Amino acid sequence: MDKAFRVDDQTALTILNQPLREEGLFLGLSSGINIGGALRQAIEGGTGQTIVTILCDSGHKYQSKRYNRKWLAEDGLDPDLPLESIFQA
């Protein structure tokens, strides 16, 4: 491991919606955090990098919260936030 990043829950939630929509990948929050860190490294490091991360969990254990809009709202999370609002290159 070369570097670590902190990725908040909103960022991870927003990131997880894209692979679910576009690839049908039903991933958990830990995978969203890993993708978020990989994306930040890609943005900060520029071109010519090889970045590897692990998609380490499925969304199965998150179903009662990740897809519960009331619970998300109570936690201050917006499931519809566009990915572009999270990362600006």
Secondary structure in CASP SS format (residue, H / E / C, confidence):
PFRMAT SS
TARGET T0000
AUTHOR 0000-0000-0000
METHOD secondary structure of the structure
MODEL  1
M C 1.00
D C 1.00
K C 1.00
A C 1.00
F C 1.00
R C 1.00
V C 1.00
D C 1.00
D H 1.00
Q H 1.00
T H 1.00
A H 1.00
L H 1.00
T H 1.00
I H 1.00
L H 1.00
N H 1.00
Q H 1.00
P H 1.00
L H 1.00
R H 1.00
E H 1.00
E H 1.00
G C 1.00
L C 1.00
F C 1.00
L E 1.00
G C 1.00
L H 1.00
S H 1.00
S H 1.00
G H 1.00
I H 1.00
N H 1.00
I H 1.00
G H 1.00
G H 1.00
A H 1.00
L H 1.00
R H 1.00
Q H 1.00
A H 1.00
I H 1.00
E H 1.00
G H 1.00
G C 1.00
T C 1.00
G C 1.00
Q C 1.00
T C 1.00
I C 1.00
V C 1.00
T C 1.00
I C 1.00
L C 1.00
C C 1.00
D C 1.00
S E 1.00
G C 1.00
H H 1.00
K H 1.00
Y H 1.00
Q H 1.00
S H 1.00
K H 1.00
R H 1.00
Y C 1.00
N C 1.00
R H 1.00
K H 1.00
W H 1.00
L H 1.00
A H 1.00
E H 1.00
D C 1.00
G C 1.00
L C 1.00
D C 1.00
P C 1.00
D C 1.00
L C 1.00
P C 1.00
L H 1.00
E H 1.00
S H 1.00
I C 1.00
F C 1.00
Q C 1.00
A C 1.00
END
